[in-house]
Structures are given as structure tokens and as C-alpha cells.
Amino acid sequence: MTTERQSQEETSRSARHTRGLHRLREVDGDAGLQVVETLARSFPEFAAYLVEYPFGDIYSRPGLGLRERELAVVAALCAMGTAAPQLRVHVRAALHVGCLPREIVEVVMQMSVYAGFPAALNGLTVVREVFTEAGIELPLRPEPSVTR
């Protein structure tokens, strides 16, 4: 027998899951949904967590747009230095939500200051691979210098 509290928790979890799937589709398109479906075949609970917490809760908060969130994620994954597959996914996602190639490159280069040159070099390798797949030519054309 389910209690009223259990019923409310299930309703809340269902709302988080629905909101998370919507946000995941906005960020990653069909590729993100395919990752979750593949994961769910072997690890359904973890797939649910992946949808509900990052995308249903965190990505759905006000305060930052999807572009800013993806630039932050690219920076964090690059700085970690141990998450190349996830960095690859999020560089694609950054492009998908409208980040400019120049912005992605600059964020990764910025990580050389805070995470070290090896992390930035590895991050730029991932960026090059994703850009090549996306048909983005490197080197990027230089932009006029901006002094702030």
C-alpha cells in the first residue's frame, strides 16, 4: 500500500523526469536521449538519476541560459582532465545550444591557467575532434582584438 507521501514523491520524481527529458533534448538533441536509453538497458536507476538531477533540477534552474551552462560544463570537464568522453558530448552540446566555436576554444584555453597545460592540451584535442566531425575548420579565423 502506498502512502500519500510516497505518492507525492513519485509524482515529484515523474515531474523531474519529464522536465529532465525535455531539457536533455534541448541540450543534446536526440544523441542525449540515445545515451540515456542505452544506459537504461543495463542501469535503469542510474539513467533515471542522470535525467532527473542534472537536467530535471540543475539545468532547469533560472539564472543561467543553456549557452552559459554548457560553457561552464566544458570548462569543468576540461579542468578535471579525466572526462574526455563527457567533454566530447558537452562540446557537441555547446555547439547545439548556440555557443560559438571561438567561445569554446577560448574557454578551453583559459583552463591552461587554472588546470594546467596538460588539461588544456587534452581539451583542445577533444575540441579539434568534435569540430572536425562538425565540419568546423581549424584554425579559426582571428577576430579583431577587443580591449576591456
N, C-alpha and C positions, 0 to 999 in steps of 0.2 A: 504494500500500500504506500503510495507516495503522499508525503505531507505537503501542505501548502507551500512551505519553504522550498522543498525540493522542486516543486512545480515552478516556482518563481525563478529558481536558479537555472532550470532547464530552459525556460523562456528567455532569460537573460543571455544564456550561452547561445541559444539559437539566434538571437538578435545580433550578438557579437559575431557569430559565424557568417550570417548573411551580410552584415556590414563589412566584414573582413574579405569575403569573396568579391564583393563589389570593388573595394579599394585595391585588392590584389590585381584585379582585371585592369583597373585604371593605371596601375604602376607597371605591371609586367605584360599585360595583354594575355593572350592565350598561352604563352610559354609559361607564365607563372601558374596558371591553373593546371597545366600538364605536370609540372613539378609536384604540385600538391596531390594530384590524382595518382601519380606513380608512387609517391611516398605513402599514401593511404593504403595501397595494396599490401604493404608489409608492416607499416607502423601507423595505423589509423589514428591513435590517440595523439601522436606527435604531429601528424598532419593537421589535426584539428587545432592544436596549440599554435602551430605556425600561422594558421589563418586568423584565429581569434585574438591572440595577443599582439603581434606586431602590426597586423593590418586592421583588425577589428577595433583595437584600442589605440595604439600609439600613432599609426599613420592617419587615423581618423580624428585626431585631436585638432583643435583650432590652433592658430599661431604660426604655423609654417605651411607653405604650399608644398606640393609634391616635388617641384624642382629643388627647393631648398632641402627638403628631407633627403632626396637622392644624393645631392652633393655631399651632405653630411655623412651618409652611409658610405659613399665611395671613399671619403677621407678616412673614416673609421676602419673600414676593411683594409684599405691600403696600409694604414698605420699598424694594424695587427700583424701584418706580414705572414699570416698563416691561413689566409682565407681566399686564395686565388680563385677557386671556383665560384664562390659567392661574390667576389669582386667583379668577375666577368658578368654575372647575372645583373648586378647593380649598375655597371657601366652601360649595359644594354637598356636597363630600366631608365637610367638618367637620360639617355637619348630619347627614349619613348615618351617621357613626360616633358620634353622640350628643352633640356639642357643643351647648350651649345658645345660642340667638340672642344672649343678653346677653353670653356669653363672647366670641363672635366680634366683636361691636361693641366691646367693651372692648379686645380685642387690637388692633383697627384704630385705635381712638382712641389707644392707648398709642404707636403708631407716630408720632404727631404730635410726640412729644418727641424721638425718635431719628432719624426720617427726614424730618421737616418736615411742615408743614400741607398742602402740596400732595399729598404721598403719602397722607396720611390722608384728605383730602377725596376723592381719586380712589378710594381703597379703600372709603370709605363709599358712594360711588356704586355700586360693584360690589355691595356688601353689600345695598344697597336693591334693586337689580335682582333679585338672587337671592332675597331674602326675598319680594319681590312675586310672583315666579314660584312660590314655595313656599307662598304664602298666609299668610305671617307678617306681621301688621300692625305698622306703624310709626306713631308712636313706640312703642317697647317700654314696658311699664308699669314705673314706677320700683320698684326694690327697696329695702327698708329699708337705711339706711346701716349699714355694718359698719366698726368701728374695730379695727385690728390693731396 
